[in-house]
Amino acid sequence: MNAKGKVIKYGDNVDTDVIIPARYLNTTDPKELALHCMEDIDKDFISKVKPGDIMVGGRNFGCGSSREHAPIALKQSGISCVVAATFARIFYRNSINIGLPIIECPEASQKIEDGNEVEINFDTGVITNKTRNENYQGVPFPAFIQNIINNDGLMNAIKHGKI
């Protein structure tokens, strides 16, 4: 399984209140959440994100509250994977649970720039920056996490008897 797309990059400590502002938490509709994704940090995000794009962040991506709304908004917006130096643990687990691939790789987080074209191999964890002709070694997913992602989330994997 792979992801390939253009990078939209942010810095350290991107919290869940920035990913989806609290004023929109009264809805669970993924499409509505996506319309407001990142709007407090990047008003142009929703107009520039394309299906398959890859988000790159710095340290402690997804910190803050434990709401599942944040990874749902990212996934529904078209983001195919998030790469960061480190993730807040609850955000990491919530992302996997809804089938949003996320990869930890400090080198990629530092070297990849906004607008770069990137390809990610989930089996090996290799992140290829096509723009800079560089490879970075991220942490690959174990088989059970790949299974959850391939089934579009934990609940679907359970429903289809894959776990």
Biotite code that builds the C-alpha atoms (Angstrom):
import biotite.structure as struc

atoms = struc.array([
    struc.Atom([0.000, 0.000, 0.000], chain_id="A", res_id=1, res_name="MET", atom_name="CA", element="C"),
    struc.Atom([1.307, 3.448, -0.926], chain_id="A", res_id=2, res_name="ASN", atom_name="CA", element="C"),
    struc.Atom([0.382, 7.110, -0.756], chain_id="A", res_id=3, res_name="ALA", atom_name="CA", element="C"),
    struc.Atom([1.506, 9.647, -3.323], chain_id="A", res_id=4, res_name="LYS", atom_name="CA", element="C"),
    struc.Atom([0.785, 13.341, -3.414], chain_id="A", res_id=5, res_name="GLY", atom_name="CA", element="C"),
    struc.Atom([1.742, 16.946, -2.978], chain_id="A", res_id=6, res_name="LYS", atom_name="CA", element="C"),
    struc.Atom([2.833, 18.108, 0.476], chain_id="A", res_id=7, res_name="VAL", atom_name="CA", element="C"),
    struc.Atom([1.046, 20.638, 2.631], chain_id="A", res_id=8, res_name="ILE", atom_name="CA", element="C"),
    struc.Atom([3.404, 21.432, 5.502], chain_id="A", res_id=9, res_name="LYS", atom_name="CA", element="C"),
    struc.Atom([2.951, 22.820, 9.007], chain_id="A", res_id=10, res_name="TYR", atom_name="CA", element="C"),
    struc.Atom([5.231, 23.179, 12.025], chain_id="A", res_id=11, res_name="GLY", atom_name="CA", element="C"),
    struc.Atom([5.455, 21.805, 15.557], chain_id="A", res_id=12, res_name="ASP", atom_name="CA", element="C"),
    struc.Atom([2.592, 21.349, 18.024], chain_id="A", res_id=13, res_name="ASN", atom_name="CA", element="C"),
    struc.Atom([-0.291, 21.399, 15.545], chain_id="A", res_id=14, res_name="VAL", atom_name="CA", element="C"),
    struc.Atom([-3.085, 20.661, 17.986], chain_id="A", res_id=15, res_name="ASP", atom_name="CA", element="C"),
    struc.Atom([-6.514, 19.184, 17.464], chain_id="A", res_id=16, res_name="THR", atom_name="CA", element="C"),
    struc.Atom([-8.135, 22.612, 18.023], chain_id="A", res_id=17, res_name="ASP", atom_name="CA", element="C"),
    struc.Atom([-6.235, 23.881, 14.987], chain_id="A", res_id=18, res_name="VAL", atom_name="CA", element="C"),
    struc.Atom([-7.024, 20.788, 12.901], chain_id="A", res_id=19, res_name="ILE", atom_name="CA", element="C"),
    struc.Atom([-10.743, 21.172, 13.623], chain_id="A", res_id=20, res_name="ILE", atom_name="CA", element="C"),
    struc.Atom([-11.806, 24.138, 15.756], chain_id="A", res_id=21, res_name="PRO", atom_name="CA", element="C"),
    struc.Atom([-13.995, 23.329, 18.768], chain_id="A", res_id=22, res_name="ALA", atom_name="CA", element="C"),
    struc.Atom([-16.875, 25.426, 17.407], chain_id="A", res_id=23, res_name="ARG", atom_name="CA", element="C"),
    struc.Atom([-17.508, 22.668, 14.827], chain_id="A", res_id=24, res_name="TYR", atom_name="CA", element="C"),
    struc.Atom([-17.575, 19.731, 17.242], chain_id="A", res_id=25, res_name="LEU", atom_name="CA", element="C"),
    struc.Atom([-21.369, 19.737, 17.333], chain_id="A", res_id=26, res_name="ASN", atom_name="CA", element="C"),
    struc.Atom([-21.355, 17.778, 14.068], chain_id="A", res_id=27, res_name="THR", atom_name="CA", element="C"),
    struc.Atom([-20.124, 14.283, 13.347], chain_id="A", res_id=28, res_name="THR", atom_name="CA", element="C"),
    struc.Atom([-20.639, 14.613, 9.592], chain_id="A", res_id=29, res_name="ASP", atom_name="CA", element="C"),
    struc.Atom([-17.162, 14.023, 8.065], chain_id="A", res_id=30, res_name="PRO", atom_name="CA", element="C"),
    struc.Atom([-17.921, 16.226, 5.035], chain_id="A", res_id=31, res_name="LYS", atom_name="CA", element="C"),
    struc.Atom([-18.920, 19.153, 7.253], chain_id="A", res_id=32, res_name="GLU", atom_name="CA", element="C"),
    struc.Atom([-15.817, 18.682, 9.413], chain_id="A", res_id=33, res_name="LEU", atom_name="CA", element="C"),
    struc.Atom([-13.600, 18.660, 6.319], chain_id="A", res_id=34, res_name="ALA", atom_name="CA", element="C"),
    struc.Atom([-14.997, 22.030, 5.214], chain_id="A", res_id=35, res_name="LEU", atom_name="CA", element="C"),
    struc.Atom([-13.494, 23.613, 8.340], chain_id="A", res_id=36, res_name="HIS", atom_name="CA", element="C"),
    struc.Atom([-10.278, 21.599, 8.577], chain_id="A", res_id=37, res_name="CYS", atom_name="CA", element="C"),
    struc.Atom([-7.210, 23.759, 9.407], chain_id="A", res_id=38, res_name="MET", atom_name="CA", element="C"),
    struc.Atom([-9.163, 27.001, 8.895], chain_id="A", res_id=39, res_name="GLU", atom_name="CA", element="C"),
    struc.Atom([-7.762, 28.750, 11.978], chain_id="A", res_id=40, res_name="ASP", atom_name="CA", element="C"),
    struc.Atom([-4.152, 28.184, 10.899], chain_id="A", res_id=41, res_name="ILE", atom_name="CA", element="C"),
    struc.Atom([-4.551, 28.139, 7.108], chain_id="A", res_id=42, res_name="ASP", atom_name="CA", element="C"),
    struc.Atom([-7.657, 29.762, 5.601], chain_id="A", res_id=43, res_name="LYS", atom_name="CA", element="C"),
    struc.Atom([-6.675, 28.431, 2.162], chain_id="A", res_id=44, res_name="ASP", atom_name="CA", element="C"),
    struc.Atom([-6.240, 24.785, 3.199], chain_id="A", res_id=45, res_name="PHE", atom_name="CA", element="C"),
    struc.Atom([-9.634, 23.539, 2.086], chain_id="A", res_id=46, res_name="ILE", atom_name="CA", element="C"),
    struc.Atom([-9.341, 25.221, -1.321], chain_id="A", res_id=47, res_name="SER", atom_name="CA", element="C"),
    struc.Atom([-5.814, 23.940, -1.996], chain_id="A", res_id=48, res_name="LYS", atom_name="CA", element="C"),
    struc.Atom([-5.986, 20.375, -0.646], chain_id="A", res_id=49, res_name="VAL", atom_name="CA", element="C"),
    struc.Atom([-6.513, 17.715, -3.302], chain_id="A", res_id=50, res_name="LYS", atom_name="CA", element="C"),
    struc.Atom([-7.349, 14.036, -2.856], chain_id="A", res_id=51, res_name="PRO", atom_name="CA", element="C"),
    struc.Atom([-4.148, 12.150, -2.130], chain_id="A", res_id=52, res_name="GLY", atom_name="CA", element="C"),
    struc.Atom([-2.215, 15.114, -0.728], chain_id="A", res_id=53, res_name="ASP", atom_name="CA", element="C"),
    struc.Atom([0.141, 14.424, 2.156], chain_id="A", res_id=54, res_name="ILE", atom_name="CA", element="C"),
    struc.Atom([0.369, 16.551, 5.278], chain_id="A", res_id=55, res_name="MET", atom_name="CA", element="C"),
    struc.Atom([3.757, 17.003, 6.929], chain_id="A", res_id=56, res_name="VAL", atom_name="CA", element="C"),
    struc.Atom([4.128, 18.355, 10.432], chain_id="A", res_id=57, res_name="GLY", atom_name="CA", element="C"),
    struc.Atom([6.833, 18.751, 13.035], chain_id="A", res_id=58, res_name="GLY", atom_name="CA", element="C"),
    struc.Atom([6.983, 17.478, 16.608], chain_id="A", res_id=59, res_name="ARG", atom_name="CA", element="C"),
    struc.Atom([3.921, 16.593, 18.681], chain_id="A", res_id=60, res_name="ASN", atom_name="CA", element="C"),
    struc.Atom([1.439, 16.656, 15.786], chain_id="A", res_id=61, res_name="PHE", atom_name="CA", element="C"),
    struc.Atom([-2.150, 16.212, 16.985], chain_id="A", res_id=62, res_name="GLY", atom_name="CA", element="C"),
    struc.Atom([-1.553, 17.299, 20.567], chain_id="A", res_id=63, res_name="CYS", atom_name="CA", element="C"),
    struc.Atom([-4.422, 18.642, 22.636], chain_id="A", res_id=64, res_name="GLY", atom_name="CA", element="C"),
    struc.Atom([-7.760, 16.963, 23.147], chain_id="A", res_id=65, res_name="SER", atom_name="CA", element="C"),
    struc.Atom([-8.462, 13.360, 22.303], chain_id="A", res_id=66, res_name="SER", atom_name="CA", element="C"),
    struc.Atom([-11.254, 14.092, 19.826], chain_id="A", res_id=67, res_name="ARG", atom_name="CA", element="C"),
    struc.Atom([-11.601, 11.783, 16.827], chain_id="A", res_id=68, res_name="GLU", atom_name="CA", element="C"),
    struc.Atom([-12.970, 14.710, 14.834], chain_id="A", res_id=69, res_name="HIS", atom_name="CA", element="C"),
    struc.Atom([-9.426, 15.862, 13.971], chain_id="A", res_id=70, res_name="ALA", atom_name="CA", element="C"),
    struc.Atom([-8.217, 12.804, 12.012], chain_id="A", res_id=71, res_name="PRO", atom_name="CA", element="C"),
    struc.Atom([-11.688, 12.398, 10.497], chain_id="A", res_id=72, res_name="ILE", atom_name="CA", element="C"),
    struc.Atom([-11.544, 15.986, 9.167], chain_id="A", res_id=73, res_name="ALA", atom_name="CA", element="C"),
    struc.Atom([-8.060, 15.431, 7.723], chain_id="A", res_id=74, res_name="LEU", atom_name="CA", element="C"),
    struc.Atom([-8.997, 12.168, 6.043], chain_id="A", res_id=75, res_name="LYS", atom_name="CA", element="C"),
    struc.Atom([-12.253, 13.528, 4.618], chain_id="A", res_id=76, res_name="GLN", atom_name="CA", element="C"),
    struc.Atom([-10.465, 16.623, 3.292], chain_id="A", res_id=77, res_name="SER", atom_name="CA", element="C"),
    struc.Atom([-8.414, 14.370, 0.999], chain_id="A", res_id=78, res_name="GLY", atom_name="CA", element="C"),
    struc.Atom([-5.224, 13.926, 3.016], chain_id="A", res_id=79, res_name="ILE", atom_name="CA", element="C"),
    struc.Atom([-3.919, 10.414, 2.287], chain_id="A", res_id=80, res_name="SER", atom_name="CA", element="C"),
    struc.Atom([-1.233, 10.339, 4.988], chain_id="A", res_id=81, res_name="CYS", atom_name="CA", element="C"),
    struc.Atom([0.291, 12.519, 7.686], chain_id="A", res_id=82, res_name="VAL", atom_name="CA", element="C"),
    struc.Atom([4.065, 12.485, 8.225], chain_id="A", res_id=83, res_name="VAL", atom_name="CA", element="C"),
    struc.Atom([5.509, 14.109, 11.342], chain_id="A", res_id=84, res_name="ALA", atom_name="CA", element="C"),
    struc.Atom([8.575, 13.977, 13.555], chain_id="A", res_id=85, res_name="ALA", atom_name="CA", element="C"),
    struc.Atom([6.360, 12.751, 16.414], chain_id="A", res_id=86, res_name="THR", atom_name="CA", element="C"),
    struc.Atom([2.647, 12.427, 17.107], chain_id="A", res_id=87, res_name="PHE", atom_name="CA", element="C"),
    struc.Atom([0.592, 12.847, 20.240], chain_id="A", res_id=88, res_name="ALA", atom_name="CA", element="C"),
    struc.Atom([-0.212, 9.255, 21.224], chain_id="A", res_id=89, res_name="ARG", atom_name="CA", element="C"),
    struc.Atom([-3.997, 9.617, 21.331], chain_id="A", res_id=90, res_name="ILE", atom_name="CA", element="C"),
    struc.Atom([-4.013, 11.307, 17.905], chain_id="A", res_id=91, res_name="PHE", atom_name="CA", element="C"),
    struc.Atom([-1.868, 8.459, 16.568], chain_id="A", res_id=92, res_name="TYR", atom_name="CA", element="C"),
    struc.Atom([-4.315, 5.836, 17.824], chain_id="A", res_id=93, res_name="ARG", atom_name="CA", element="C"),
    struc.Atom([-7.409, 7.768, 16.708], chain_id="A", res_id=94, res_name="ASN", atom_name="CA", element="C"),
    struc.Atom([-5.905, 8.116, 13.218], chain_id="A", res_id=95, res_name="SER", atom_name="CA", element="C"),
    struc.Atom([-5.227, 4.391, 12.912], chain_id="A", res_id=96, res_name="ILE", atom_name="CA", element="C"),
    struc.Atom([-8.694, 3.603, 14.287], chain_id="A", res_id=97, res_name="ASN", atom_name="CA", element="C"),
    struc.Atom([-10.356, 5.587, 11.478], chain_id="A", res_id=98, res_name="ILE", atom_name="CA", element="C"),
    struc.Atom([-7.945, 4.334, 8.800], chain_id="A", res_id=99, res_name="GLY", atom_name="CA", element="C"),
    struc.Atom([-5.820, 7.470, 8.328], chain_id="A", res_id=100, res_name="LEU", atom_name="CA", element="C"),
    struc.Atom([-2.182, 6.429, 7.789], chain_id="A", res_id=101, res_name="PRO", atom_name="CA", element="C"),
    struc.Atom([0.382, 8.375, 9.798], chain_id="A", res_id=102, res_name="ILE", atom_name="CA", element="C"),
    struc.Atom([4.157, 7.894, 9.722], chain_id="A", res_id=103, res_name="ILE", atom_name="CA", element="C"),
    struc.Atom([6.757, 9.114, 12.179], chain_id="A", res_id=104, res_name="GLU", atom_name="CA", element="C"),
    struc.Atom([9.982, 10.289, 10.558], chain_id="A", res_id=105, res_name="CYS", atom_name="CA", element="C"),
    struc.Atom([11.966, 13.205, 12.007], chain_id="A", res_id=106, res_name="PRO", atom_name="CA", element="C"),
    struc.Atom([14.242, 13.443, 8.934], chain_id="A", res_id=107, res_name="GLU", atom_name="CA", element="C"),
    struc.Atom([11.324, 13.675, 6.500], chain_id="A", res_id=108, res_name="ALA", atom_name="CA", element="C"),
    struc.Atom([9.610, 16.208, 8.737], chain_id="A", res_id=109, res_name="SER", atom_name="CA", element="C"),
    struc.Atom([12.694, 18.401, 8.649], chain_id="A", res_id=110, res_name="GLN", atom_name="CA", element="C"),
    struc.Atom([13.679, 18.062, 4.967], chain_id="A", res_id=111, res_name="LYS", atom_name="CA", element="C"),
    struc.Atom([10.364, 17.899, 3.109], chain_id="A", res_id=112, res_name="ILE", atom_name="CA", element="C"),
    struc.Atom([9.072, 21.300, 2.036], chain_id="A", res_id=113, res_name="GLU", atom_name="CA", element="C"),
    struc.Atom([5.619, 22.598, 1.252], chain_id="A", res_id=114, res_name="ASP", atom_name="CA", element="C"),
    struc.Atom([4.695, 21.686, -2.331], chain_id="A", res_id=115, res_name="GLY", atom_name="CA", element="C"),
    struc.Atom([7.150, 18.780, -2.663], chain_id="A", res_id=116, res_name="ASN", atom_name="CA", element="C"),
    struc.Atom([5.879, 15.635, -4.392], chain_id="A", res_id=117, res_name="GLU", atom_name="CA", element="C"),
    struc.Atom([6.186, 12.666, -2.033], chain_id="A", res_id=118, res_name="VAL", atom_name="CA", element="C"),
    struc.Atom([5.517, 8.931, -2.212], chain_id="A", res_id=119, res_name="GLU", atom_name="CA", element="C"),
    struc.Atom([5.220, 6.713, 0.858], chain_id="A", res_id=120, res_name="ILE", atom_name="CA", element="C"),
    struc.Atom([5.548, 2.939, 0.970], chain_id="A", res_id=121, res_name="ASN", atom_name="CA", element="C"),
    struc.Atom([3.601, 1.757, 4.010], chain_id="A", res_id=122, res_name="PHE", atom_name="CA", element="C"),
    struc.Atom([5.138, -1.728, 3.894], chain_id="A", res_id=123, res_name="ASP", atom_name="CA", element="C"),
    struc.Atom([8.712, -0.477, 4.251], chain_id="A", res_id=124, res_name="THR", atom_name="CA", element="C"),
    struc.Atom([8.186, 2.971, 5.780], chain_id="A", res_id=125, res_name="GLY", atom_name="CA", element="C"),
    struc.Atom([10.286, 4.545, 3.014], chain_id="A", res_id=126, res_name="VAL", atom_name="CA", element="C"),
    struc.Atom([9.277, 8.104, 2.191], chain_id="A", res_id=127, res_name="ILE", atom_name="CA", element="C"),
    struc.Atom([10.510, 9.236, -1.225], chain_id="A", res_id=128, res_name="THR", atom_name="CA", element="C"),
    struc.Atom([10.721, 12.947, -1.891], chain_id="A", res_id=129, res_name="ASN", atom_name="CA", element="C"),
    struc.Atom([10.381, 12.998, -5.681], chain_id="A", res_id=130, res_name="LYS", atom_name="CA", element="C"),
    struc.Atom([11.075, 16.744, -5.815], chain_id="A", res_id=131, res_name="THR", atom_name="CA", element="C"),
    struc.Atom([14.432, 16.509, -4.027], chain_id="A", res_id=132, res_name="ARG", atom_name="CA", element="C"),
    struc.Atom([15.264, 12.935, -5.116], chain_id="A", res_id=133, res_name="ASN", atom_name="CA", element="C"),
    struc.Atom([15.744, 11.858, -1.486], chain_id="A", res_id=134, res_name="GLU", atom_name="CA", element="C"),
    struc.Atom([14.568, 8.930, 0.612], chain_id="A", res_id=135, res_name="ASN", atom_name="CA", element="C"),
    struc.Atom([13.844, 8.953, 4.336], chain_id="A", res_id=136, res_name="TYR", atom_name="CA", element="C"),
    struc.Atom([13.232, 5.923, 6.538], chain_id="A", res_id=137, res_name="GLN", atom_name="CA", element="C"),
    struc.Atom([10.004, 6.240, 8.495], chain_id="A", res_id=138, res_name="GLY", atom_name="CA", element="C"),
    struc.Atom([8.587, 3.747, 10.952], chain_id="A", res_id=139, res_name="VAL", atom_name="CA", element="C"),
    struc.Atom([6.715, 1.110, 8.901], chain_id="A", res_id=140, res_name="PRO", atom_name="CA", element="C"),
    struc.Atom([3.332, -0.170, 9.993], chain_id="A", res_id=141, res_name="PHE", atom_name="CA", element="C"),
    struc.Atom([3.156, -3.632, 11.547], chain_id="A", res_id=142, res_name="PRO", atom_name="CA", element="C"),
    struc.Atom([0.846, -6.048, 9.732], chain_id="A", res_id=143, res_name="ALA", atom_name="CA", element="C"),
    struc.Atom([-2.071, -5.584, 12.135], chain_id="A", res_id=144, res_name="PHE", atom_name="CA", element="C"),
    struc.Atom([-2.059, -1.796, 11.637], chain_id="A", res_id=145, res_name="ILE", atom_name="CA", element="C"),
    struc.Atom([-1.803, -2.206, 7.855], chain_id="A", res_id=146, res_name="GLN", atom_name="CA", element="C"),
    struc.Atom([-4.828, -4.479, 8.106], chain_id="A", res_id=147, res_name="ASN", atom_name="CA", element="C"),
    struc.Atom([-6.810, -1.792, 9.959], chain_id="A", res_id=148, res_name="ILE", atom_name="CA", element="C"),
    struc.Atom([-5.822, 0.878, 7.419], chain_id="A", res_id=149, res_name="ILE", atom_name="CA", element="C"),
    struc.Atom([-6.516, -1.394, 4.442], chain_id="A", res_id=150, res_name="ASN", atom_name="CA", element="C"),
    struc.Atom([-10.032, -1.966, 5.833], chain_id="A", res_id=151, res_name="ASN", atom_name="CA", element="C"),
    struc.Atom([-10.644, 1.782, 6.252], chain_id="A", res_id=152, res_name="ASP", atom_name="CA", element="C"),
    struc.Atom([-10.502, 1.672, 10.042], chain_id="A", res_id=153, res_name="GLY", atom_name="CA", element="C"),
    struc.Atom([-10.796, -0.549, 13.087], chain_id="A", res_id=154, res_name="LEU", atom_name="CA", element="C"),
    struc.Atom([-14.576, -0.869, 13.084], chain_id="A", res_id=155, res_name="MET", atom_name="CA", element="C"),
    struc.Atom([-14.644, -1.923, 9.422], chain_id="A", res_id=156, res_name="ASN", atom_name="CA", element="C"),
    struc.Atom([-11.855, -4.443, 10.029], chain_id="A", res_id=157, res_name="ALA", atom_name="CA", element="C"),
    struc.Atom([-13.843, -5.948, 12.901], chain_id="A", res_id=158, res_name="ILE", atom_name="CA", element="C"),
    struc.Atom([-17.093, -5.871, 10.898], chain_id="A", res_id=159, res_name="LYS", atom_name="CA", element="C"),
    struc.Atom([-15.442, -7.738, 8.015], chain_id="A", res_id=160, res_name="HIS", atom_name="CA", element="C"),
    struc.Atom([-13.828, -10.299, 10.308], chain_id="A", res_id=161, res_name="GLY", atom_name="CA", element="C"),
    struc.Atom([-10.300, -9.100, 9.567], chain_id="A", res_id=162, res_name="LYS", atom_name="CA", element="C"),
    struc.Atom([-9.379, -8.793, 13.258], chain_id="A", res_id=163, res_name="ILE", atom_name="CA", element="C"),
])
